Amino acid sequence: MILTDTVWAVIKLLAGFALLFFGGDWLVDGGVALARKFRISPLVIGMTIVAFGTSAPELLVSMTSAIKGSAGIAMGNVLGSNIANIGLILGLTAILCPIPTENRKVTVNGLVMIAASLLLLVFSLKGGITRMEGMILFAGIILFTVTSIRKGRAGLSSEDSESDVHEKKMSIGLAILLIILSCAMLAFGADFMVDGATVLAKAIGVSDKVIGLTVVALGTSLPELAASVAAALKKEMDISIGNIIGSNIFNIFCVLGVSGSIRPIPFEYAPYKADFIIMLSFSAALLLFIQPWKAQGRLGRVSGLLLFAAYAVYAWSLF
């Protein structure tokens, strides 16, 4: 029986990897085509459509956990995913392919990410997220999305967008179909990989908090990894970094906002104090590494290695 379970776990891991690989690649293609068609900057597409699509697993996991009363997994999933998104995913992406950044836009949205984290911290100090606080968080994602799209359209010249459309001949219908299909592939791929890992973790006696902060968080962050690496390899750097910043904002405002609106999320702040500090530290480090006082920045291999090493130490400390 144990051998059979192990074989199925390996099959799920391989199938999940395949779905994540192709799903991430197609999501970037569809997102880029949609950005050019509607004259929206790739950075905004990365922070909205691509980020929301890759964050779907976090939303499903946290909603299910909140409904079932597993507040530890719901909160741990978001905190762990946000830490993994910067430390693991951006770290690995920068190591593979250094990411040039347009600092004004990245810095502004990075500050929104930090502000969202601080707001979550304030709510959490009182012992959890109430239904009203959940609705406030959800209102935040609506405001962020609307503002981002408006600014994204204003910041892209019609000449640039027209030339982009001629470069990438993909109809709007095909682009939307690719995005929907790839989001489904990413969700199923992450689910397959999380299933096997969660069963193994519970079998060796790992707590809900650690499972949420590591296994579930890492599994639900795999779509972001697939999309960010695919974007970097295609030289769509704005989508690569926009995906991570947008995903972290989405995780707090939408994932916990929707989950808290459905059912209040009670939990003790003390066990998560260090994780809040680490999440904020990774966010601040990202902004410092791109040197926001310059017009153009770069998340290079050294910075990526430092982020990745810091995440490895963090993950190791949990066990």
FENMODA-V836194 format. One record per pair of residues at least 6 apart in sequence whose ideal C-beta (glycine too) atoms are under 6 Angstrom apart, sorted by sequence separation. I is the first residue (numbers start at 1). J is the second residue. If there is no record, write none. Layout:
i=I j=J
i=I j=J
This chain:
i=123 j=129
i=291 j=297
i=35 j=42
i=290 j=297
i=65 j=73
i=66 j=74
i=231 j=239
i=232 j=240
i=65 j=74
i=231 j=240
i=290 j=299
i=35 j=45
i=123 j=133
i=201 j=211
i=289 j=299
i=62 j=74
i=228 j=240
i=31 j=45
i=201 j=215
i=289 j=303
i=62 j=77
i=228 j=243
i=61 j=77
i=227 j=243
i=198 j=215
i=31 j=49
i=197 j=215
i=31 j=50
i=224 j=243
i=194 j=216
i=58 j=81
i=224 j=247
i=194 j=219
i=27 j=53
i=193 j=219
i=190 j=219
i=190 j=220
i=190 j=222
i=190 j=223
i=278 j=314
i=186 j=223
i=43 j=105
i=48 j=145
i=48 j=148
i=47 j=148
i=214 j=315
i=44 j=148
i=214 j=318
i=144 j=249
i=213 j=318
i=44 j=152
i=210 j=318
i=41 j=152
i=40 j=152
i=141 j=253
i=40 j=153
i=140 j=253
i=141 j=254
i=39 j=153
i=41 j=155
i=41 j=156
i=137 j=253
i=39 j=156
i=137 j=256
i=138 j=257
i=137 j=257
i=39 j=161
i=134 j=257
i=138 j=261
i=36 j=161
i=134 j=260
i=135 j=261
i=56 j=183
i=134 j=261
i=36 j=164
i=36 j=165
i=53 j=183
i=57 j=187
i=131 j=261
i=56 j=187
i=129 j=260
i=36 j=168
i=113 j=245
i=120 j=252
i=57 j=190
i=76 j=209
i=80 j=213
i=84 j=217
i=116 j=249
i=131 j=264
i=84 j=218
i=130 j=264
i=33 j=168
i=37 j=172
i=73 j=208
i=77 j=212
i=89 j=224
i=93 j=228
i=97 j=232
i=110 j=245
i=113 j=248
i=72 j=208
i=76 j=212
i=81 j=217
i=85 j=221
i=89 j=225
i=93 j=229
i=109 j=245
i=113 j=249
i=116 j=252
i=129 j=265
i=33 j=170
i=72 j=209
i=76 j=213
i=80 j=217
i=84 j=221
i=100 j=237
i=116 j=253
i=128 j=265
i=99 j=237
i=128 j=266
i=73 j=212
i=77 j=216
i=81 j=220
i=85 j=224
i=89 j=228
i=93 j=232
i=128 j=267
i=72 j=212
i=77 j=217
i=81 j=221
i=34 j=175
i=99 j=240
i=33 j=175
i=99 j=241
i=125 j=269
i=30 j=175
i=124 j=269
i=93 j=240
i=30 j=178
i=29 j=178
i=30 j=179
i=26 j=178
i=90 j=244
i=27 j=182
i=61 j=216
i=121 j=276
i=26 j=182
i=23 j=182
i=61 j=220
i=85 j=244
i=23 j=185
i=58 j=220
i=85 j=247
i=117 j=279
i=23 j=186
i=57 j=220
i=85 j=248
i=117 j=280
i=19 j=185
i=23 j=189
i=82 j=248
i=19 j=188
i=20 j=189
i=54 j=223
i=82 j=251
i=114 j=283
i=19 j=189
i=54 j=224
i=81 j=251
i=113 j=283
i=16 j=189
i=54 j=227
i=78 j=251
i=16 j=192
i=15 j=192
i=16 j=193
i=50 j=227
i=78 j=255
i=110 j=287
i=78 j=256
i=12 j=192
i=13 j=193
i=12 j=195
i=13 j=196
i=12 j=196
i=74 j=259
i=107 j=292
i=9 j=196
i=103 j=290
i=50 j=239
i=101 j=290
i=103 j=292
i=74 j=265
i=103 j=294
i=46 j=238
i=51 j=243
i=55 j=247
i=75 j=267
i=46 j=239
i=50 j=243
i=54 j=247
i=58 j=251
i=62 j=255
i=66 j=259
i=42 j=236
i=71 j=265
i=103 j=297
i=43 j=238
i=47 j=242
i=51 j=246
i=55 j=250
i=71 j=266
i=83 j=278
i=87 j=282
i=42 j=238
i=46 j=242
i=51 j=247
i=55 j=251
i=59 j=255
i=63 j=259
i=67 j=263
i=71 j=267
i=79 j=275
i=83 j=279
i=86 j=282
i=101 j=297
i=42 j=239
i=46 j=243
i=58 j=255
i=62 j=259
i=66 j=263
i=82 j=279
i=47 j=245
i=52 j=250
i=100 j=298
i=28 j=227
i=43 j=242
i=47 j=246
i=51 j=250
i=66 j=265
i=83 j=282
i=27 j=227
i=79 j=279
i=86 j=286
i=98 j=298
i=99 j=299
i=20 j=222
i=24 j=226
i=28 j=230
i=98 j=300
i=24 j=227
i=28 j=231
i=98 j=301
i=32 j=236
i=25 j=230
i=94 j=299
i=20 j=226
i=24 j=230
i=28 j=234
i=95 j=301
i=95 j=304
i=94 j=304
i=95 j=305
i=91 j=304
i=91 j=307
i=92 j=308
i=91 j=308
i=87 j=307
i=87 j=310
i=88 j=311
i=87 j=311
